[in-house]
Amino acid sequence: MKSRPAVVVLAAGRGSRFSGLHHKLVQTLGASTVLATTISNALATHLPVLVVTTEPLAEFVGRHVATRDMVVLPPVGSPASQALGMGYSIAAGVAARSDASGWLILPADMPMIQTATLTQVADELDGNAIAYAQHRGLRGHPVAFSAELYSELVMLTGDEGARRLLARYPAHGVEVDDPGVLLDVDTEDDLDRVRIAQREMQFTLQRSALGE
């Protein structure tokens, strides 16, 4: 059976810009949470899903995926995590799914990215080394990498993520009717905007179901 791209959900950041009482990823979003909504959207693609997280969030992640579908890194800010950053999170996720035909990098703080968007970007890895979602010409997430970039992805470290790969290789933008590709939760104001966007989307879906 031909291997498929895997969705690597990045949930290992400290979320230091969020001033709420609890981590931004466990904040409520409708009847769910930011983290759970992102994971649910990823699982709905029926692609392999792996969540890269840290010990403080491992329990929350474990409510949605099996232990084999998690990579638990040292907490950000601990001595063991020095010089790790987003790049290392990506590297750890890619290495844990080394048999995939590519990897969609999905930040856990972007719960409004639609499942259909993830599928569209995954499909574009056929014939493209890198593909990313864009909305109205603005680059967003997820960003996907084909298997040919494996050796470089697993060497990533630091907070720069995969930017140097995006600068080095041609990247194909996938235009999607999904403003969620540009919406992340860094601050409490961001969370308010995402909550409003979710309510508006649910209202639109309800009207559509009623034939209005």
GICORBEL-V654214 format. One line per field, one symbol per residue. psi: psi as a letter, one per 30 degrees, with the letter a starting at -180 (. if undefined). burial: + if it has 16 or more other C-alpha atoms within 10 Angstrom, else -. Layout:
# GICORBEL-V654214
psi = ???
burial = ???
This chain:
# GICORBEL-V654214
psi = kklllkjjkjhglfhffkglelkefgkkjbgaleeeeeeeeeeffglkkkkjaleffeeeefffllefgkkjlkkkflefgkgdaeeeeeeeeeefhfglflkkjjkfgiffkleeeeeeeefffjfkekklkkjhfkkallkkklffgefeefgklaffbgefeefekkkkkjkkijffffjljeleeeeeeeeeeeeeeeeeeeeeffg.
burial = ---++++++++++++--+-----++++-+---+++++++-+++-+-++++++++--++-++--++---++++++++-------+++++++++++++++-++++++++++++++++++++++++++--++++++++---+++++++++--+--++-++---++--++----++++++-++++++++++---+--++-++--------------
